[in-house]
């Protein structure tokens, strides 16, 4: 099935979409390391990084909505260039040791102008699959492929930042991110596959979103909360064990496992519906997160976290798939951006909360936040009824 996906997308689109979304994974950690080094204050670094996450969370859905209404080409092009300028400005301000307020403002601008290449690539690929007459299996494979690209970018991005910080300076990582935004973001925007804006008939199909669409967004916020709580718990436990440098490797190993399982999702039989997959994925999140509460060694941490990573990709990919089925076609990019922003926002909030819990009560308290988030995800999967949007299905089939 991946051969069909690559044939559908062509050789260029996956490359530029991957490189175009890589800066998003680099800027969060890169801004933290840069401001921490230039200001000498972790508090200032946290404020700048938090402003960046807040800007992305709030503005991401707006960019998605504009792309739905006006087309991806102009919106992504403007956002990519603006984001590159904002990141360079943040680097210059940090190296000039600007006041905290200016760093927060520039961080918020850097977050607000993220071009949302990941969610827009997902909606673009799904549209290509539908227009080609592809069935639900092909759409599922496309979503698995895009989910894997996201997972790999979120593993590779921080690794590149850490490497640049070790060999040169955190500023080098952010300047590289700005260059990728200006080049690959532009290439993604100008690629012939970029959809145009909604026509009058398409605008009429926007309609109101069903309640299940909001429940799916809440599920992604909870997924982000699991990421943030896990990150805080991993950091606290590795410090306690005297191996703080292992934290990034543990988190990266989890991402690698998640990406591998995400690729295998395309092999699932079509008869296993998305609702069943969602419930199975959330059950996996609960069962595989509980051992986090009892881990007390580095080897045990690696084993538990890597195994937990096997449940992340199925949940993410399934929620994206349910959203594609549920929302009107004319609101797909906006909805995909909402899901991604939900992960970012949930991760930032949980990281702040669980970080404090880890400082006062230990790593298990931070991991408890991840377990609670998994339980809430499971409750959503069993209580929410998702139904395909009739108008959305009609539009997709007509396309």
C-alpha beads as a LAMMPS data file, in Angstrom:
LAMMPS data file: protein, C-alpha beads

399 atoms
398 bonds

1 atom types
1 bond types

-500.0 500.0 xlo xhi
-500.0 500.0 ylo yhi
-500.0 500.0 zlo zhi

Masses

1 110.0

Atoms # bond

1 1 1 0.000 0.000 0.000
2 1 1 2.888 2.403 0.641
3 1 1 3.912 1.978 -2.983
4 1 1 0.493 3.353 -3.953
5 1 1 0.917 6.207 -1.477
6 1 1 4.329 7.212 -2.832
7 1 1 3.021 6.941 -6.379
8 1 1 0.124 9.196 -5.442
9 1 1 2.243 11.836 -3.694
10 1 1 5.216 11.748 -6.051
11 1 1 8.890 11.976 -5.101
12 1 1 9.052 15.670 -4.187
13 1 1 6.039 16.312 -1.951
14 1 1 6.984 13.912 0.894
15 1 1 10.527 15.307 1.012
16 1 1 9.600 18.989 1.134
17 1 1 6.722 18.361 3.545
18 1 1 9.033 16.454 5.900
19 1 1 11.782 19.093 5.781
20 1 1 9.144 21.823 6.038
21 1 1 7.717 20.388 9.279
22 1 1 11.139 19.668 10.813
23 1 1 11.628 23.271 12.066
24 1 1 8.509 22.943 14.225
25 1 1 10.185 20.116 16.107
26 1 1 13.438 22.076 16.371
27 1 1 12.224 25.480 17.523
28 1 1 10.657 24.511 20.853
29 1 1 13.767 22.901 22.324
30 1 1 16.067 25.204 20.368
31 1 1 14.493 28.335 21.835
32 1 1 14.747 26.899 25.359
33 1 1 18.440 26.054 24.993
34 1 1 19.282 29.332 23.271
35 1 1 17.588 31.607 25.798
36 1 1 18.871 29.549 28.728
37 1 1 22.445 29.905 27.480
38 1 1 22.319 33.589 26.557
39 1 1 20.300 34.778 29.558
40 1 1 21.591 32.341 32.149
41 1 1 18.029 31.917 33.428
42 1 1 15.899 28.804 33.103
43 1 1 12.872 30.878 34.107
44 1 1 13.391 33.259 31.191
45 1 1 13.936 30.319 28.858
46 1 1 10.733 28.702 30.080
47 1 1 8.757 31.899 29.538
48 1 1 10.080 32.309 25.985
49 1 1 9.434 28.657 25.171
50 1 1 5.977 28.818 26.713
51 1 1 5.132 31.901 24.646
52 1 1 6.205 30.046 21.503
53 1 1 3.978 27.078 22.365
54 1 1 1.065 29.375 23.203
55 1 1 1.410 31.232 19.907
56 1 1 1.378 27.998 17.950
57 1 1 -1.586 26.605 19.885
58 1 1 -3.737 29.687 19.345
59 1 1 -2.774 30.585 15.779
60 1 1 -2.479 27.089 14.283
61 1 1 -6.222 26.590 13.718
62 1 1 -6.481 30.106 12.274
63 1 1 -3.864 29.264 9.652
64 1 1 -5.710 26.029 8.915
65 1 1 -8.979 27.895 8.457
66 1 1 -7.353 30.432 6.136
67 1 1 -5.870 27.576 4.091
68 1 1 -9.331 26.014 3.754
69 1 1 -10.883 29.278 2.622
70 1 1 -8.145 30.893 0.543
71 1 1 -6.022 27.937 -0.504
72 1 1 -2.761 26.597 0.878
73 1 1 -0.387 28.227 -1.575
74 1 1 -0.559 31.862 -0.474
75 1 1 -1.205 31.095 3.206
76 1 1 1.693 28.663 3.610
77 1 1 4.058 30.864 1.605
78 1 1 3.334 33.921 3.756
79 1 1 3.508 31.948 7.000
80 1 1 6.766 30.206 6.065
81 1 1 8.558 33.441 5.244
82 1 1 7.122 35.223 8.283
83 1 1 8.117 32.311 10.514
84 1 1 11.673 32.334 9.172
85 1 1 11.950 36.054 9.897
86 1 1 10.497 35.632 13.399
87 1 1 12.925 32.810 14.257
88 1 1 15.912 34.850 13.058
89 1 1 14.652 37.822 15.078
90 1 1 14.398 35.613 18.172
91 1 1 17.987 34.452 17.670
92 1 1 19.240 38.040 17.287
93 1 1 17.316 39.214 20.346
94 1 1 18.545 36.315 22.474
95 1 1 22.190 36.761 21.478
96 1 1 21.837 40.498 22.180
97 1 1 20.495 39.577 25.673
98 1 1 17.204 41.404 25.160
99 1 1 14.688 41.838 27.987
100 1 1 12.414 38.935 28.880
101 1 1 9.347 40.740 27.527
102 1 1 10.884 41.064 24.070
103 1 1 11.939 37.425 24.068
104 1 1 8.411 36.364 24.989
105 1 1 6.930 38.564 22.271
106 1 1 9.259 37.194 19.611
107 1 1 8.677 33.661 20.870
108 1 1 4.928 34.159 20.550
109 1 1 5.398 35.501 16.991
110 1 1 7.593 32.527 16.111
111 1 1 4.864 30.206 17.360
112 1 1 1.967 32.086 15.778
113 1 1 3.537 32.038 12.309
114 1 1 4.319 28.292 12.186
115 1 1 3.062 27.350 8.683
116 1 1 1.378 24.135 9.892
117 1 1 3.021 22.043 7.197
118 1 1 2.241 18.806 9.050
119 1 1 -1.556 19.150 9.274
120 1 1 -1.812 20.808 5.856
121 1 1 0.263 18.033 4.270
122 1 1 -2.089 15.548 5.891
123 1 1 -5.208 17.246 4.538
124 1 1 -3.563 17.686 1.119
125 1 1 -2.583 14.023 0.906
126 1 1 -6.063 12.881 1.928
127 1 1 -7.593 15.138 -0.730
128 1 1 -5.249 13.666 -3.347
129 1 1 -6.267 10.157 -2.300
130 1 1 -9.975 10.987 -2.498
131 1 1 -9.639 12.696 -5.883
132 1 1 -7.799 9.678 -7.278
133 1 1 -10.737 7.466 -6.333
134 1 1 -8.849 5.824 -3.480
135 1 1 -10.799 3.817 -0.941
136 1 1 -10.695 4.103 2.851
137 1 1 -7.730 1.736 2.979
138 1 1 -5.634 4.081 0.834
139 1 1 -6.700 7.040 2.957
140 1 1 -5.702 5.102 6.075
141 1 1 -2.317 4.320 4.555
142 1 1 -1.799 7.984 3.688
143 1 1 -2.612 8.968 7.270
144 1 1 -0.207 6.319 8.601
145 1 1 2.519 7.614 6.293
146 1 1 1.955 11.237 7.337
147 1 1 1.833 10.225 10.995
148 1 1 5.171 8.470 10.624
149 1 1 6.709 11.568 9.056
150 1 1 5.502 13.554 12.067
151 1 1 6.946 11.028 14.513
152 1 1 10.309 10.955 12.757
153 1 1 10.450 14.754 12.653
154 1 1 9.730 15.018 16.379
155 1 1 12.530 12.549 17.095
156 1 1 15.061 13.962 14.619
157 1 1 14.338 17.653 15.339
158 1 1 15.401 17.689 19.016
159 1 1 18.331 15.406 18.179
160 1 1 19.593 17.923 15.615
161 1 1 19.181 20.725 18.153
162 1 1 21.152 18.798 20.752
163 1 1 23.892 18.030 18.233
164 1 1 24.131 21.666 17.131
165 1 1 24.248 22.841 20.758
166 1 1 27.031 20.369 21.546
167 1 1 29.148 21.088 18.468
168 1 1 28.501 24.800 17.996
169 1 1 25.682 26.841 19.590
170 1 1 21.877 26.540 19.940
171 1 1 21.600 29.533 17.609
172 1 1 22.970 27.362 14.795
173 1 1 20.009 25.005 15.149
174 1 1 17.464 27.823 15.003
175 1 1 19.146 29.461 12.020
176 1 1 19.065 26.089 10.255
177 1 1 15.359 25.863 11.071
178 1 1 14.824 29.329 9.586
179 1 1 16.617 28.300 6.389
180 1 1 14.435 25.176 6.102
181 1 1 11.326 27.282 6.604
182 1 1 12.310 29.719 3.885
183 1 1 13.265 27.039 1.345
184 1 1 11.225 23.892 2.018
185 1 1 8.219 25.774 3.368
186 1 1 8.188 27.776 0.141
187 1 1 8.606 24.619 -1.945
188 1 1 5.684 22.979 -0.126
189 1 1 3.530 26.065 -0.679
190 1 1 4.288 26.275 -4.404
191 1 1 4.035 22.549 -5.138
192 1 1 1.388 21.850 -7.828
193 1 1 -0.604 19.724 -5.359
194 1 1 -1.481 22.780 -3.249
195 1 1 -5.297 23.022 -3.146
196 1 1 -7.067 26.263 -3.930
197 1 1 -9.567 28.028 -1.720
198 1 1 -13.138 26.944 -1.168
199 1 1 -15.555 27.627 -3.983
200 1 1 -19.035 28.955 -3.269
201 1 1 -20.382 25.431 -3.132
202 1 1 -17.472 24.395 -0.942
203 1 1 -18.060 27.308 1.396
204 1 1 -21.675 26.259 1.683
205 1 1 -20.519 22.793 2.728
206 1 1 -18.550 24.112 5.716
207 1 1 -21.501 23.734 8.049
208 1 1 -21.306 23.148 11.782
209 1 1 -18.987 20.595 13.254
210 1 1 -20.520 17.619 15.053
211 1 1 -19.893 17.232 18.767
212 1 1 -17.634 14.259 18.134
213 1 1 -15.145 16.543 16.338
214 1 1 -14.636 18.490 19.566
215 1 1 -14.266 15.249 21.519
216 1 1 -11.527 14.166 19.112
217 1 1 -9.764 17.474 19.682
218 1 1 -9.972 16.888 23.436
219 1 1 -8.416 13.458 22.887
220 1 1 -5.448 15.088 21.177
221 1 1 -5.027 17.547 24.049
222 1 1 -4.901 14.550 26.379
223 1 1 -2.394 12.848 24.085
224 1 1 -0.237 15.956 24.304
225 1 1 -0.625 15.861 28.092
226 1 1 0.763 12.321 28.058
227 1 1 3.765 13.553 26.069
228 1 1 4.419 16.431 28.462
229 1 1 3.975 14.368 31.628
230 1 1 6.153 11.568 30.255
231 1 1 8.860 14.066 29.352
232 1 1 8.825 15.555 32.860
233 1 1 8.843 12.126 34.509
234 1 1 11.654 10.826 32.310
235 1 1 13.757 13.914 33.037
236 1 1 13.164 13.665 36.796
237 1 1 13.902 9.935 36.981
238 1 1 17.070 10.060 34.901
239 1 1 18.349 12.899 37.109
240 1 1 17.552 10.880 40.218
241 1 1 19.425 7.898 38.768
242 1 1 22.441 10.090 37.992
243 1 1 22.083 9.829 34.229
244 1 1 20.397 13.066 33.060
245 1 1 21.944 12.767 29.599
246 1 1 19.846 9.642 29.028
247 1 1 16.542 11.575 29.092
248 1 1 16.684 12.593 25.447
249 1 1 17.705 9.104 24.360
250 1 1 14.827 7.501 26.259
251 1 1 12.348 9.913 24.677
252 1 1 13.871 9.362 21.234
253 1 1 13.629 5.578 21.626
254 1 1 9.944 5.959 22.391
255 1 1 9.517 8.030 19.242
256 1 1 11.296 5.445 17.103
257 1 1 9.001 2.692 18.387
258 1 1 5.955 4.878 17.771
259 1 1 7.047 5.616 14.205
260 1 1 7.658 1.929 13.467
261 1 1 4.231 0.931 14.754
262 1 1 2.671 3.832 12.839
263 1 1 4.033 2.435 9.573
264 1 1 2.571 -0.975 10.359
265 1 1 -0.927 0.476 10.842
266 1 1 -1.515 0.265 7.096
267 1 1 -1.474 -3.534 7.351
268 1 1 -4.562 -3.657 9.577
269 1 1 -7.607 -5.178 7.848
270 1 1 -10.274 -2.725 6.739
271 1 1 -12.902 -4.697 8.656
272 1 1 -11.383 -3.385 11.894
273 1 1 -13.202 -0.058 11.971
274 1 1 -11.859 3.234 13.251
275 1 1 -14.044 3.233 16.370
276 1 1 -12.722 -0.202 17.316
277 1 1 -9.162 0.950 16.648
278 1 1 -9.694 4.041 18.797
279 1 1 -10.941 1.998 21.735
280 1 1 -8.124 -0.520 21.347
281 1 1 -5.531 2.248 21.130
282 1 1 -6.787 3.995 24.281
283 1 1 -6.899 0.667 26.126
284 1 1 -3.266 0.246 25.139
285 1 1 -2.454 3.735 26.421
286 1 1 -3.915 2.865 29.825
287 1 1 -2.399 -0.608 30.180
288 1 1 1.044 0.421 28.962
289 1 1 1.250 3.674 30.953
290 1 1 0.462 2.169 34.375
291 1 1 3.938 0.534 34.678
292 1 1 5.421 4.044 34.590
293 1 1 4.236 4.455 38.187
294 1 1 6.516 1.652 39.384
295 1 1 9.674 1.977 37.284
296 1 1 12.810 2.719 39.322
297 1 1 15.779 1.813 37.120
298 1 1 17.244 3.084 33.870
299 1 1 16.826 -0.230 32.066
300 1 1 13.262 -0.521 33.330
301 1 1 12.564 3.027 32.154
302 1 1 13.804 2.235 28.654
303 1 1 11.664 -0.896 28.466
304 1 1 8.473 0.684 29.819
305 1 1 8.722 3.878 27.777
306 1 1 9.612 2.146 24.511
307 1 1 6.716 -0.299 24.911
308 1 1 4.376 2.617 25.692
309 1 1 5.482 4.253 22.445
310 1 1 3.791 1.406 20.583
311 1 1 0.393 2.787 21.647
312 1 1 1.018 6.421 20.721
313 1 1 1.010 6.219 16.918
314 1 1 -2.151 4.073 16.672
315 1 1 -4.022 6.603 18.796
316 1 1 -2.766 9.620 16.868
317 1 1 -3.378 8.098 13.438
318 1 1 -6.829 6.841 14.385
319 1 1 -7.943 10.219 15.746
320 1 1 -6.781 11.879 12.520
321 1 1 -8.678 9.243 10.544
322 1 1 -11.871 9.725 12.538
323 1 1 -11.604 13.476 12.086
324 1 1 -11.229 13.065 8.314
325 1 1 -14.418 11.004 8.287
326 1 1 -16.344 13.277 10.642
327 1 1 -15.774 16.870 9.556
328 1 1 -16.983 18.539 6.337
329 1 1 -14.371 18.385 3.593
330 1 1 -14.226 22.194 3.440
331 1 1 -13.023 22.307 7.057
332 1 1 -10.448 19.525 6.897
333 1 1 -7.257 21.618 7.059
334 1 1 -8.659 23.687 9.922
335 1 1 -9.605 20.528 11.823
336 1 1 -6.220 18.899 11.245
337 1 1 -4.519 22.062 12.518
338 1 1 -6.746 22.022 15.609
339 1 1 -5.601 18.477 16.384
340 1 1 -1.920 19.363 16.060
341 1 1 -2.350 22.515 18.133
342 1 1 -4.153 20.451 20.750
343 1 1 -1.128 18.201 21.112
344 1 1 1.193 21.213 21.466
345 1 1 -1.057 22.938 24.006
346 1 1 -1.664 19.797 26.037
347 1 1 2.034 19.020 26.123
348 1 1 2.963 22.514 27.304
349 1 1 0.327 22.581 30.061
350 1 1 1.114 19.084 31.300
351 1 1 4.850 19.749 31.228
352 1 1 4.377 22.788 33.467
353 1 1 2.106 20.904 35.907
354 1 1 3.955 17.599 35.997
355 1 1 7.325 19.366 36.173
356 1 1 6.298 20.916 39.482
357 1 1 4.926 17.598 40.717
358 1 1 8.187 15.876 39.788
359 1 1 10.183 18.487 41.725
360 1 1 8.094 18.085 44.884
361 1 1 6.899 14.465 44.805
362 1 1 9.169 12.635 42.395
363 1 1 8.934 11.167 38.916
364 1 1 6.008 8.883 39.763
365 1 1 3.807 11.929 40.409
366 1 1 4.559 13.234 36.907
367 1 1 3.892 9.821 35.414
368 1 1 0.569 9.746 37.279
369 1 1 -0.535 12.717 35.148
370 1 1 0.148 10.627 32.032
371 1 1 -1.902 7.732 33.427
372 1 1 -4.852 10.018 34.232
373 1 1 -4.700 11.482 30.712
374 1 1 -4.741 7.941 29.277
375 1 1 -7.793 7.042 31.376
376 1 1 -9.619 10.143 30.131
377 1 1 -8.720 9.221 26.528
378 1 1 -10.213 5.783 27.078
379 1 1 -13.365 7.295 28.574
380 1 1 -13.775 9.486 25.491
381 1 1 -13.304 6.579 23.089
382 1 1 -16.079 4.588 24.770
383 1 1 -18.532 7.456 25.323
384 1 1 -18.324 9.406 22.053
385 1 1 -20.182 8.266 18.957
386 1 1 -18.476 9.276 15.718
387 1 1 -20.490 9.402 12.530
388 1 1 -19.286 10.314 9.038
389 1 1 -20.366 13.750 7.856
390 1 1 -22.923 13.158 5.100
391 1 1 -22.072 16.346 3.299
392 1 1 -18.362 15.740 3.793
393 1 1 -18.596 12.216 2.384
394 1 1 -20.642 13.478 -0.590
395 1 1 -18.098 16.175 -1.368
396 1 1 -15.186 13.736 -1.109
397 1 1 -16.871 11.210 -3.355
398 1 1 -17.745 13.911 -5.891
399 1 1 -14.107 15.027 -5.833

Bonds

1 1 1 2
2 1 2 3
3 1 3 4
4 1 4 5
5 1 5 6
6 1 6 7
7 1 7 8
8 1 8 9
9 1 9 10
10 1 10 11
11 1 11 12
12 1 12 13
13 1 13 14
14 1 14 15
15 1 15 16
16 1 16 17
17 1 17 18
18 1 18 19
19 1 19 20
20 1 20 21
21 1 21 22
22 1 22 23
23 1 23 24
24 1 24 25
25 1 25 26
26 1 26 27
27 1 27 28
28 1 28 29
29 1 29 30
30 1 30 31
31 1 31 32
32 1 32 33
33 1 33 34
34 1 34 35
35 1 35 36
36 1 36 37
37 1 37 38
38 1 38 39
39 1 39 40
40 1 40 41
41 1 41 42
42 1 42 43
43 1 43 44
44 1 44 45
45 1 45 46
46 1 46 47
47 1 47 48
48 1 48 49
49 1 49 50
50 1 50 51
51 1 51 52
52 1 52 53
53 1 53 54
54 1 54 55
55 1 55 56
56 1 56 57
57 1 57 58
58 1 58 59
59 1 59 60
60 1 60 61
61 1 61 62
62 1 62 63
63 1 63 64
64 1 64 65
65 1 65 66
66 1 66 67
67 1 67 68
68 1 68 69
69 1 69 70
70 1 70 71
71 1 71 72
72 1 72 73
73 1 73 74
74 1 74 75
75 1 75 76
76 1 76 77
77 1 77 78
78 1 78 79
79 1 79 80
80 1 80 81
81 1 81 82
82 1 82 83
83 1 83 84
84 1 84 85
85 1 85 86
86 1 86 87
87 1 87 88
88 1 88 89
89 1 89 90
90 1 90 91
91 1 91 92
92 1 92 93
93 1 93 94
94 1 94 95
95 1 95 96
96 1 96 97
97 1 97 98
98 1 98 99
99 1 99 100
100 1 100 101
101 1 101 102
102 1 102 103
103 1 103 104
104 1 104 105
105 1 105 106
106 1 106 107
107 1 107 108
108 1 108 109
109 1 109 110
110 1 110 111
111 1 111 112
112 1 112 113
113 1 113 114
114 1 114 115
115 1 115 116
116 1 116 117
117 1 117 118
118 1 118 119
119 1 119 120
120 1 120 121
121 1 121 122
122 1 122 123
123 1 123 124
124 1 124 125
125 1 125 126
126 1 126 127
127 1 127 128
128 1 128 129
129 1 129 130
130 1 130 131
131 1 131 132
132 1 132 133
133 1 133 134
134 1 134 135
135 1 135 136
136 1 136 137
137 1 137 138
138 1 138 139
139 1 139 140
140 1 140 141
141 1 141 142
142 1 142 143
143 1 143 144
144 1 144 145
145 1 145 146
146 1 146 147
147 1 147 148
148 1 148 149
149 1 149 150
150 1 150 151
151 1 151 152
152 1 152 153
153 1 153 154
154 1 154 155
155 1 155 156
156 1 156 157
157 1 157 158
158 1 158 159
159 1 159 160
160 1 160 161
161 1 161 162
162 1 162 163
163 1 163 164
164 1 164 165
165 1 165 166
166 1 166 167
167 1 167 168
168 1 168 169
169 1 169 170
170 1 170 171
171 1 171 172
172 1 172 173
173 1 173 174
174 1 174 175
175 1 175 176
176 1 176 177
177 1 177 178
178 1 178 179
179 1 179 180
180 1 180 181
181 1 181 182
182 1 182 183
183 1 183 184
184 1 184 185
185 1 185 186
186 1 186 187
187 1 187 188
188 1 188 189
189 1 189 190
190 1 190 191
191 1 191 192
192 1 192 193
193 1 193 194
194 1 194 195
195 1 195 196
196 1 196 197
197 1 197 198
198 1 198 199
199 1 199 200
200 1 200 201
201 1 201 202
202 1 202 203
203 1 203 204
204 1 204 205
205 1 205 206
206 1 206 207
207 1 207 208
208 1 208 209
209 1 209 210
210 1 210 211
211 1 211 212
212 1 212 213
213 1 213 214
214 1 214 215
215 1 215 216
216 1 216 217
217 1 217 218
218 1 218 219
219 1 219 220
220 1 220 221
221 1 221 222
222 1 222 223
223 1 223 224
224 1 224 225
225 1 225 226
226 1 226 227
227 1 227 228
228 1 228 229
229 1 229 230
230 1 230 231
231 1 231 232
232 1 232 233
233 1 233 234
234 1 234 235
235 1 235 236
236 1 236 237
237 1 237 238
238 1 238 239
239 1 239 240
240 1 240 241
241 1 241 242
242 1 242 243
243 1 243 244
244 1 244 245
245 1 245 246
246 1 246 247
247 1 247 248
248 1 248 249
249 1 249 250
250 1 250 251
251 1 251 252
252 1 252 253
253 1 253 254
254 1 254 255
255 1 255 256
256 1 256 257
257 1 257 258
258 1 258 259
259 1 259 260
260 1 260 261
261 1 261 262
262 1 262 263
263 1 263 264
264 1 264 265
265 1 265 266
266 1 266 267
267 1 267 268
268 1 268 269
269 1 269 270
270 1 270 271
271 1 271 272
272 1 272 273
273 1 273 274
274 1 274 275
275 1 275 276
276 1 276 277
277 1 277 278
278 1 278 279
279 1 279 280
280 1 280 281
281 1 281 282
282 1 282 283
283 1 283 284
284 1 284 285
285 1 285 286
286 1 286 287
287 1 287 288
288 1 288 289
289 1 289 290
290 1 290 291
291 1 291 292
292 1 292 293
293 1 293 294
294 1 294 295
295 1 295 296
296 1 296 297
297 1 297 298
298 1 298 299
299 1 299 300
300 1 300 301
301 1 301 302
302 1 302 303
303 1 303 304
304 1 304 305
305 1 305 306
306 1 306 307
307 1 307 308
308 1 308 309
309 1 309 310
310 1 310 311
311 1 311 312
312 1 312 313
313 1 313 314
314 1 314 315
315 1 315 316
316 1 316 317
317 1 317 318
318 1 318 319
319 1 319 320
320 1 320 321
321 1 321 322
322 1 322 323
323 1 323 324
324 1 324 325
325 1 325 326
326 1 326 327
327 1 327 328
328 1 328 329
329 1 329 330
330 1 330 331
331 1 331 332
332 1 332 333
333 1 333 334
334 1 334 335
335 1 335 336
336 1 336 337
337 1 337 338
338 1 338 339
339 1 339 340
340 1 340 341
341 1 341 342
342 1 342 343
343 1 343 344
344 1 344 345
345 1 345 346
346 1 346 347
347 1 347 348
348 1 348 349
349 1 349 350
350 1 350 351
351 1 351 352
352 1 352 353
353 1 353 354
354 1 354 355
355 1 355 356
356 1 356 357
357 1 357 358
358 1 358 359
359 1 359 360
360 1 360 361
361 1 361 362
362 1 362 363
363 1 363 364
364 1 364 365
365 1 365 366
366 1 366 367
367 1 367 368
368 1 368 369
369 1 369 370
370 1 370 371
371 1 371 372
372 1 372 373
373 1 373 374
374 1 374 375
375 1 375 376
376 1 376 377
377 1 377 378
378 1 378 379
379 1 379 380
380 1 380 381
381 1 381 382
382 1 382 383
383 1 383 384
384 1 384 385
385 1 385 386
386 1 386 387
387 1 387 388
388 1 388 389
389 1 389 390
390 1 390 391
391 1 391 392
392 1 392 393
393 1 393 394
394 1 394 395
395 1 395 396
396 1 396 397
397 1 397 398
398 1 398 399
